[in-house]
């Protein structure tokens, strides 16, 4: 998750506008978490 978020931050710095879109980072975080959970499912909390 940290690597994908760091890649997005780097890409946003490299754009001409230098805009960091927080909503996209939020979506990216949850998408990465969903992929990680599909690969290694976490045990139920209850």
N, CA, C and O of each residue as an XYZ file, in Angstrom:
184
protein
N       0.825     -1.198      0.000
C       0.000      0.000      0.000
C       0.862      1.251      0.000
O       0.562      2.232     -0.681
N       1.928      1.200      0.769
C       2.801      2.369      0.863
C       3.466      2.642     -0.475
O       3.636      3.796     -0.866
N       3.841      1.581     -1.175
C       4.519      1.755     -2.461
C       3.582      2.382     -3.488
O       3.991      3.277     -4.227
N       2.336      1.928     -3.544
C       1.408      2.503     -4.524
C       1.078      3.950     -4.188
O       0.931      4.779     -5.086
N       0.960      4.256     -2.902
C       0.695      5.637     -2.506
C       1.903      6.520     -2.811
O       1.745      7.653     -3.267
N       3.102      6.009     -2.564
C       4.314      6.766     -2.878
C       4.437      6.996     -4.384
O       4.872      8.063     -4.816
N       4.057      6.005     -5.177
C       4.094      6.165     -6.633
C       3.119      7.241     -7.086
O       3.423      8.012     -7.996
N       1.949      7.299     -6.458
C       0.980      8.336     -6.816
C       1.489      9.716     -6.422
O       1.347     10.669     -7.188
N       2.077      9.833     -5.241
C       2.618     11.124     -4.803
C       3.720     11.569     -5.756
O       3.773     12.738     -6.138
N       4.599     10.650     -6.142
C       5.664     10.982     -7.084
C       5.088     11.428     -8.427
O       5.561     12.397     -9.021
N       4.056     10.711     -8.904
C       3.438     11.073    -10.184
C       2.762     12.431    -10.100
O       2.789     13.194    -11.066
N       2.158     12.746     -8.960
C       1.493     14.042     -8.835
C       2.514     15.178     -8.758
O       2.238     16.296     -9.195
N       3.685     14.890     -8.206
C       4.744     15.903     -8.157
C       5.300     16.149     -9.561
O       5.675     17.271     -9.900
N       5.348     15.098    -10.365
C       5.930     15.202    -11.702
C       4.993     15.848    -12.720
O       5.437     16.196    -13.815
N       3.727     16.017    -12.397
C       2.801     16.651    -13.334
C       3.058     18.147    -13.380
O       3.547     18.710    -12.401
N       2.743     18.809    -14.488
C       2.987     20.254    -14.597
C       2.221     21.073    -13.559
O       2.705     22.112    -13.110
N       1.024     20.610    -13.174
C       0.218     21.378    -12.223
C       0.650     21.156    -10.780
O       0.318     21.953     -9.903
N       1.395     20.069    -10.524
C       1.820     19.702     -9.165
C       0.628     19.589     -8.222
O       0.682     20.049     -7.081
N      -0.435     18.980     -8.701
C      -1.643     18.862     -7.886
C      -1.709     17.485     -7.242
O      -1.569     16.463     -7.913
N      -1.923     17.473     -5.945
C      -2.144     16.231     -5.219
C      -3.636     16.123     -4.961
O      -4.201     16.933     -4.226
N      -4.270     15.138     -5.554
C      -5.712     14.966     -5.396
C      -5.956     13.941     -4.291
O      -5.756     12.742     -4.482
N      -6.389     14.434     -3.139
C      -6.553     13.575     -1.970
C      -7.601     12.493     -2.202
O      -7.454     11.376     -1.705
N      -8.655     12.806     -2.948
C      -9.697     11.799     -3.175
C      -9.149     10.621     -3.956
O      -9.546      9.480     -3.724
N      -8.226     10.895     -4.894
C      -7.670      9.802     -5.687
C      -6.734      8.943     -4.841
O      -6.695      7.723     -5.003
N      -5.987      9.570     -3.946
C      -5.136      8.810     -3.038
C      -5.988      7.933     -2.123
O      -5.611      6.804     -1.810
N      -7.133      8.453     -1.699
C      -8.055      7.697     -0.849
C      -8.599      6.481     -1.596
O      -8.645      5.381     -1.046
N      -9.011      6.678     -2.847
C      -9.508      5.575     -3.673
C      -8.400      4.564     -3.928
O      -8.634      3.357     -3.869
N      -7.199      5.047     -4.209
C      -6.060      4.175     -4.455
C      -5.747      3.322     -3.233
O      -5.434      2.138     -3.361
N      -5.832      3.923     -2.048
C      -5.578      3.199     -0.807
C      -6.570      2.051     -0.635
O      -6.172      0.931     -0.315
N      -7.858      2.323     -0.846
C      -8.858      1.272     -0.670
C      -8.774      0.210     -1.761
O      -9.020     -0.966     -1.494
N      -8.433      0.602     -2.973
C      -8.263     -0.378     -4.043
C      -7.085     -1.294     -3.740
O      -7.166     -2.503     -3.956
N      -6.004     -0.732     -3.247
C      -4.835     -1.521     -2.900
C      -5.146     -2.449     -1.730
O      -4.715     -3.602     -1.718
N      -5.894     -1.949     -0.747
C      -6.283     -2.785      0.392
C      -7.175     -3.940     -0.062
O      -7.049     -5.054      0.448
N      -8.069     -3.688     -1.011
C      -8.950     -4.742     -1.516
C      -8.154     -5.814     -2.252
O      -8.427     -7.005     -2.102
N      -7.176     -5.397     -3.040
C      -6.337     -6.359     -3.761
C      -5.511     -7.178     -2.773
O      -5.396     -8.395     -2.917
N      -4.939     -6.514     -1.774
C      -4.139     -7.223     -0.774
C      -5.004     -8.211      0.005
O      -4.551     -9.312      0.318
N      -6.229     -7.836      0.318
C      -7.127     -8.727      1.055
C      -7.559     -9.911      0.191
O      -7.814    -10.996      0.712
N      -7.643     -9.712     -1.110
C      -7.994    -10.815     -2.000
C      -6.845    -11.817     -2.109
O      -7.074    -13.019     -2.249
N      -5.620    -11.323     -2.044
C      -4.453    -12.201     -2.138
C      -4.222    -12.926     -0.813
O      -4.027    -14.141     -0.790
N      -4.245    -12.178      0.283
C      -4.040    -12.744      1.617
C      -5.231    -12.336      2.474
O      -5.204    -11.280      3.106
N      -6.272    -13.155      2.504
C      -7.459    -12.769      3.271
C      -7.166    -12.685      4.764
O      -6.469    -13.531      5.325
N      -7.703    -11.665      5.384
C      -7.513    -11.500      6.824
C      -8.561    -12.318      7.566
O      -9.671    -12.511      7.069
N      -8.209    -12.798      8.754
C      -9.192    -13.568      9.529
C     -10.331    -12.670     10.003
O     -10.145    -11.460     10.136
N     -11.491    -13.236     10.255
C     -12.605    -12.413     10.742
C     -12.299    -11.808     12.103
O     -11.578    -12.399     12.907
N     -12.845    -10.638     12.353
C     -12.565     -9.940     13.607
C     -13.343    -10.521     14.781
O     -12.965    -10.319     15.936
N     -14.419    -11.236     14.498
C     -15.252    -11.776     15.587
C     -14.875    -13.210     15.863
O     -15.458    -13.844     16.743
